[in-house]
Structures are given as structure tokens and as C-alpha cells.
Amino acid sequence: MVKGVHNYCTYKVWKMLQSQLKHIMSKDEHSKFISENKNAVVVCGRNGPMCLPVYGVMKALEPKFENIAFSDFEFDNPDAAVIRNLPEAQNFRGLPFTIYYQDGKVVKATSSIQSAKDVKSILKEVYA
């Protein structure tokens, strides 16, 4: 390697998702997030047409559900394996994966695009 030149093949810089949600960047942050928040939702996806609307729905519902913490996690981040490898997500085929936690445990998991009505219904069902 040439002195002063970094081997960029050994580094991967994760792009921040285009959402206004709290961003989870590591499995440690994920663990801390779900342990510190009794009710938590993590949307694991990409900056794509199926995911961006779901991030927007979550952000819009955030003020109406103050007892729930919302965040996102970049799907291709290796640490997002904590989401991708969940038993509840084994048959998922579409992004994003949306995981609903209560007391650090998965209580509901969905995949693919969801409308505000769908998400609101799930939030009321899970966190009533």
C-alpha cells in the first residue's frame, strides 16, 4: 500500500437513511434503543420507494404516540443482521422490515409498504 493512501476496500461508510427518524447505526445502539424504551419500533430498510413512505408515516405518527420510540436502521448495514435474522422476519420478502418491540421483545413484525392506517392500527393493537 502506498504510504498515506487508505485502502478504501476495507471501509464501508453507511449512508444515512433519508428519514427524520432516529438512526440506529450498530447492533449495540439497537440493543440500547430497545432496552431503554418500553415501546419501540424499528424500521429496517433502504432509501427506496417502498421504504421512504413508511419512514414518513412513522415520523408523522410520532407526536400522536408519545409512549412509543421510533427509529430506522439501514438494511444493508452488517449490524442490521439483528433485524434480518429475527425468526419473525424469516419469511419476509419485501422492504422495509418493521419490528415492534415491547420490553425488549418482538411483539409484532411486518414487511413491505404500510399505509398510515395500517401502522396506526398495529400501534393501537400492540401498545393499547
C-alpha positions in Angstrom: 0.0 0.0 0.0 1.3 3.5 -0.8 2.1 5.5 2.3 -0.6 8.0 3.1 -3.2 6.3 0.9 -6.1 4.5 2.6 -7.3 1.1 1.4 -10.9 2.1 0.9 -11.8 -1.5 0.2 -11.6 -2.2 3.9 -14.0 0.5 4.8 -17.7 0.9 4.2 -19.4 4.1 5.1 -23.1 3.6 5.6 -25.3 6.3 4.0 -27.7 7.8 6.4 -31.3 6.9 5.6 -33.4 9.7 4.2 -35.7 9.8 7.1 -36.2 12.2 10.0 -36.3 9.3 12.5 -33.6 8.5 15.0 -30.9 6.5 13.1 -29.6 3.3 14.6 -26.1 2.6 13.3 -24.9 -0.5 15.2 -26.2 -3.6 16.9 -25.1 -2.1 20.2 -27.2 1.0 19.5 -30.1 -1.3 18.6 -29.8 -3.2 21.8 -29.7 0.0 23.9 -32.7 1.5 22.0 -35.0 -1.4 22.6 -33.8 -1.8 26.2 -34.2 1.8 27.1 -37.6 2.2 25.5 -40.5 0.1 26.8 -42.3 0.5 23.5 -40.1 0.8 20.4 -40.5 0.5 16.6 -37.5 -0.1 14.3 -38.0 0.3 10.5 -35.2 -1.5 8.7 -34.9 -0.6 5.1 -33.2 1.4 2.3 -33.7 4.7 0.6 -36.2 3.3 -1.8 -39.8 3.7 -3.0 -41.2 1.1 -0.6 -39.3 2.3 2.4 -39.4 6.1 2.3 -43.2 6.3 2.7 -43.0 4.1 5.8 -40.4 6.3 7.4 -42.7 9.3 6.6 -45.7 7.5 8.2 -43.7 6.8 11.4 -42.4 10.3 11.6 -46.0 11.7 11.2 -47.3 9.3 13.9 -44.5 10.0 16.4 -46.2 13.1 18.0 -49.5 11.2 18.3 -47.9 8.2 20.1 -45.5 9.8 22.6 -45.3 6.5 24.5 -43.5 4.8 21.6 -39.9 5.4 20.4 -39.4 5.2 16.6 -36.1 4.7 14.7 -34.7 3.4 11.5 -31.8 1.0 10.7 -30.1 0.8 7.3 -30.9 -2.7 5.9 -27.5 -3.3 4.3 -25.5 -2.4 7.4 -24.0 -5.7 8.6 -25.2 -4.9 12.1 -28.8 -4.9 10.9 -28.5 -8.7 10.9 -30.1 -8.4 14.4 -33.2 -7.5 12.5 -32.8 -9.5 9.3 -32.1 -12.7 11.2 -35.1 -12.5 13.6 -37.3 -15.6 13.5 -40.3 -13.3 12.9 -38.6 -12.0 9.7 -37.6 -15.3 8.2 -40.3 -15.3 5.5 -40.2 -11.6 4.7 -39.6 -10.8 1.1 -40.2 -7.0 0.9 -38.7 -4.0 2.5 -38.8 -2.4 4.9 -38.9 -4.8 7.8 -40.8 -3.1 10.6 -40.3 -4.6 14.1 -42.5 -3.6 17.0 -40.9 -4.2 20.5 -42.2 -4.1 24.0 -39.9 -4.5 26.9 -37.1 -5.5 24.5 -39.1 -8.4 22.9 -40.6 -8.6 19.5 -44.4 -8.4 19.7 -45.1 -7.8 16.0 -43.2 -7.7 12.7 -44.3 -6.7 9.3 -42.7 -6.2 5.9 -43.3 -4.1 2.8 -45.0 -0.8 2.4 -47.6 0.1 5.0 -50.2 2.9 5.0 -50.7 5.3 7.9 -54.0 3.5 8.6 -52.2 0.1 8.7 -49.5 1.3 11.0 -51.9 3.2 13.3 -54.0 0.0 13.6 -50.9 -2.0 14.6 -49.7 0.6 17.1 -53.1 0.6 18.8 -53.3 -3.2 18.8 -49.8 -3.8 20.1 -49.4 -0.9 22.5 -53.0 -0.5 23.8 
